[in-house]
């Protein structure tokens, strides 16, 4: 039985591993996506992350296809009430930005694609600094009051705008972000730990990191000088870390701990993340059923102080 965790100040109870939906309809077709979702649910997972824009940035894809696949899966399995569904607003090509009218229109489309009457957790995908935080929070609060959204959260946002949003919610008694979804993993720590973590701690938010496996780099698949036939083997994605001294150092430490423990490198990387202050549930995705066990194994893995020290030293 997987022990669920409360997501920040919300009433949402989530599993320790959030399954990312960015591959659904992209590197995993619908049958493969259903199989991954089934395997994750059978292992006790209940927390799905998607976006209304996945994965139109890559050729051959259309925005919203991940939501559509998840919606079909929920309907076919009849398990809606047992799954916490998170999606995002602001990056869909037809609903760009965070103007209040745009947020509300995009939410309706996400509800339609997901085939649900409420979104459990609704993130602003990328901040829109052309819109005052007061307008963004007020629009999200209205969705909560209408029962279309249970809780709200933010993803890519500056410390200053995050703080201003949280303080406005407190001051006006409006819905308040319960989670932050930053990029955070063993090879990308500073962007979260330098300022945002203190804000998350101060306001009692949950951290739900994306790129928990650095786009697959921390699985050990991508090595210096090796070519991997994968769409993620690109500069800026997994392949970008393999040719850096820092990436090589982290991978060596990760491999050392994983081998000594008899665990997959992916499991150890996610376990490290899950044990960091403020982190509630790292996000990781799987293209195939075979990849799922290494992800959900963090339900049962707790790294020792010595193992954490080895990984901290390499990744600092």
C-alpha positions in Angstrom: 0.0 0.0 0.0 1.5 3.3 -1.1 1.5 6.0 1.6 -0.1 9.2 0.1 1.2 12.7 0.9 -0.9 15.9 1.3 -0.1 18.4 -1.4 0.8 21.6 0.4 -2.2 23.2 2.1 -4.7 21.5 -0.2 -7.0 18.5 0.5 -5.3 16.6 -2.3 -3.6 13.3 -1.3 -1.0 12.2 -3.8 1.5 9.4 -4.3 5.2 10.0 -3.9 5.8 9.8 -7.7 3.9 11.9 -10.1 3.6 10.4 -13.6 4.4 12.9 -16.3 2.2 13.0 -19.3 4.5 14.8 -21.7 5.3 11.7 -23.7 1.6 10.6 -24.3 0.9 10.9 -28.0 4.5 11.9 -28.6 7.0 9.1 -28.0 4.2 6.8 -26.6 1.2 6.3 -28.8 -2.3 5.8 -27.3 -2.0 2.0 -26.6 1.5 2.4 -25.1 0.2 5.4 -23.0 -2.7 3.3 -21.7 -0.3 0.5 -20.8 2.0 2.9 -18.9 -1.0 4.5 -17.1 -2.3 1.0 -16.1 1.1 -0.1 -14.8 1.5 3.1 -12.8 -2.0 2.8 -11.3 -1.5 -0.9 -10.4 1.7 0.1 -8.5 -0.3 2.5 -6.4 0.2 5.7 -8.3 -2.6 8.3 -8.4 -1.0 11.6 -9.5 -0.9 12.6 -13.2 0.7 15.7 -14.7 -0.1 17.0 -18.1 -0.6 20.3 -20.0 -2.9 21.8 -22.6 0.1 22.4 -24.8 1.9 19.0 -24.8 3.6 18.4 -27.2 2.9 20.7 -30.1 6.5 22.1 -29.9 7.7 19.0 -31.6 6.8 18.3 -35.3 3.9 15.9 -35.9 2.2 16.7 -32.6 -0.8 18.8 -31.7 -1.5 20.7 -28.5 -3.7 18.9 -26.0 -3.1 15.4 -27.2 -1.8 14.3 -23.8 -4.9 15.6 -22.1 -7.0 13.8 -24.6 -5.3 10.4 -24.0 -5.5 10.8 -20.2 -9.2 11.7 -20.6 -9.9 8.6 -22.7 -8.0 6.4 -20.2 -10.0 7.8 -17.2 -13.2 7.2 -19.0 -12.3 3.6 -20.1 -11.1 2.6 -16.6 -13.8 4.4 -14.6 -11.3 5.6 -12.0 -11.7 9.3 -12.1 -12.3 9.8 -8.4 -9.1 7.8 -7.6 -6.8 9.9 -9.7 -5.4 13.4 -9.0 -5.2 15.2 -12.4 -2.9 18.2 -12.8 -2.8 20.3 -16.0 -1.5 23.7 -17.0 -2.6 26.9 -18.8 -0.7 29.5 -20.8 1.2 27.7 -23.5 -1.5 26.4 -25.8 -1.0 28.1 -29.2 -4.6 29.2 -29.3 -4.6 30.2 -25.6 -1.3 31.9 -25.1 -0.6 33.9 -22.0 -2.5 34.4 -18.7 -5.0 37.1 -19.4 -8.1 36.3 -17.3 -10.4 35.6 -20.3 -7.7 33.3 -21.8 -7.3 31.3 -18.5 -11.1 30.7 -18.4 -11.4 29.7 -22.0 -8.4 27.4 -21.8 -9.7 25.7 -18.7 -13.0 24.9 -20.5 -11.0 23.2 -23.3 -8.9 21.2 -20.8 -12.0 20.1 -19.0 -13.5 18.9 -22.4 -10.3 17.1 -23.5 -9.9 15.4 -20.1 -13.6 14.5 -20.0 -14.0 15.7 -16.4 -16.0 18.3 -14.6 -13.1 19.6 -12.5 -9.3 19.9 -12.7 -7.7 18.8 -9.4 -4.6 20.9 -9.7 -4.3 23.8 -12.2 -0.9 25.3 -12.9 0.1 28.5 -14.7 2.6 26.9 -17.1 4.7 29.9 -17.8 4.3 33.2 -16.1 3.0 36.1 -18.2 4.6 39.2 -16.9 2.4 41.4 -19.1 -0.5 40.5 -16.8 -0.6 41.7 -13.2 -0.4 38.8 -10.7 -3.6 40.2 -9.2 -5.5 39.5 -12.4 -4.1 36.0 -12.8 -4.9 35.0 -9.2 -8.4 36.5 -9.3 -9.2 34.5 -12.5 -7.9 31.3 -11.0 -9.9 32.0 -7.8 -13.1 32.3 -9.8 -12.5 28.9 -11.4 -12.1 27.5 -7.9 -15.3 29.2 -6.7 -17.1 27.8 -9.7 -16.0 24.3 -8.8 -14.0 23.8 -12.1 -10.7 23.7 -10.3 -9.9 22.3 -6.8 -6.5 23.8 -6.2 -4.1 26.2 -8.1 -0.3 26.2 -8.5 2.5 27.8 -10.5 5.3 26.4 -12.6 7.9 28.6 -14.4 7.8 31.9 -12.5 10.3 34.3 -10.9 10.7 34.4 -7.1 9.4 38.0 -7.1 6.2 37.2 -9.0 5.6 34.1 -7.0 5.9 36.0 -3.7 3.6 38.8 -5.0 1.0 36.2 -6.0 1.1 34.5 -2.7 0.9 37.7 -0.7 -2.0 39.0 -2.8 -3.9 35.7 -2.1 -3.3 36.1 1.6 -4.3 39.7 1.6 -7.5 39.3 -0.3 -8.5 35.9 1.0 -8.4 34.3 -2.5 -7.4 30.9 -3.6 -3.6 30.5 -3.1 -1.0 28.5 -4.9 -0.5 25.2 -3.1 2.4 24.0 -5.1 5.3 25.1 -7.3 6.6 23.0 -10.2 10.2 24.0 -10.9 12.9 22.3 -12.9 14.9 20.5 -10.2 17.1 17.5 -10.3 20.6 16.3 -9.5 22.2 18.2 -12.3 20.0 21.3 -12.0 19.7 22.5 -8.4 20.5 26.2 -8.2 17.4 27.5 -10.0 15.2 26.1 -7.2 17.5 26.0 -4.1 18.9 29.5 -4.4 15.6 31.5 -3.8 12.4 29.6 -4.6 12.8 26.9 -1.9 12.7 29.5 0.9 9.5 30.9 -0.5 8.0 27.5 -0.8 8.9 26.7 2.8 7.7 30.1 4.1 4.2 29.7 2.5 3.8 26.0 3.1 3.7 25.0 -0.6 4.5 21.6 -2.1 7.4 21.3 -4.5 6.6 19.0 -7.5 9.7 19.1 -9.6 9.7 18.5 -13.4 12.6 17.0 -15.3 13.2 14.8 -12.2 15.4 12.6 -14.4 16.9 15.5 -16.4 15.0 14.3 -19.5 16.3 10.8 -19.1 20.0 11.7 -18.5 19.9 10.4 -14.9 18.8 7.0 -16.1 22.4 6.5 -17.3 21.3 6.1 -20.9 23.2 9.1 -22.2 27.0 8.9 -21.9 29.8 11.2 -23.1 30.6 10.4 -26.8 27.8 8.0 -27.2 25.0 8.4 -29.7 21.5 7.5 -28.5 18.7 7.3 -31.1 16.2 9.2 -29.1 14.4 12.5 -29.6 15.6 13.6 -26.2 19.3 13.3 -27.2 19.4 17.0 -28.0 21.3 20.0 -26.6 19.2 21.4 -23.8 17.5 18.0 -23.2 19.2 14.8 -21.9 22.0 14.9 -24.4 23.1 18.3 -23.3 24.3 17.0 -19.9 26.5 14.2 -21.2 29.2 16.4 -22.4 29.6 18.5 -19.3 32.1 17.9 -16.5 29.3 18.4 -13.9 27.0 15.9 -15.7 29.7 13.2 -15.8 30.5 13.7 -12.1 26.9 13.4 -11.1 26.4 10.3 -13.2 29.4 8.6 -11.7 28.2 9.2 -8.2 24.7 8.1 -9.1 26.0 4.9 -10.6 28.1 4.2 -7.5 25.2 4.5 -5.1 22.8 2.6 -7.4 25.3 -0.3 -7.9 26.0 -0.6 -4.1 22.2 -0.6 -3.4 21.3 -2.9 -6.3 18.9 -0.3 -7.6 18.2 1.4 -10.9 19.9 4.8 -11.4 16.6 6.3 -12.1 15.2 5.1 -8.8 18.1 6.6 -6.9 17.9 9.9 -8.7 14.2 10.2 -7.9 14.7 9.0 -4.3 17.3 11.8 -3.8 14.8 14.3 -5.1 12.0 13.0 -3.0 14.1 13.4 0.2 14.9 17.0 -0.4 13.2 19.6 1.8 9.8 20.8 0.5 9.6 18.1 -2.2 6.3 16.2 -2.2 6.4 14.3 -5.4 8.9 14.4 -8.3 7.6 14.1 -11.8 9.0 11.4 -14.2 7.6 10.0 -17.4 7.7 6.6 -19.0 7.4 5.6 -22.7 7.0 1.9 -22.0 5.7 -0.4 -19.3 9.2 -1.6 -18.7 10.3 1.8 -17.5 7.6 2.1 -14.9 9.0 -0.1 -12.1 12.2 2.0 -11.7 10.1 5.1 -11.2 7.5 3.8 -8.7 10.3 2.0 -6.7 10.8 5.3 -4.9 7.6 4.4 -2.9 9.9 1.9 -1.1 13.4 3.5 -1.2 14.9 5.8 1.4 18.5 6.7 0.9 20.9 6.7 3.8 22.7 9.8 5.1 25.9 8.5 3.5 24.3 7.9 0.1 22.8 11.4 0.2 26.2 12.9 1.1 27.8 11.2 -2.0 25.1 12.5 -4.3 25.1 16.0 -2.7 28.9 16.3 -3.1 28.8 15.4 -6.7 25.9 17.6 -7.6 26.6 20.7 -5.6 
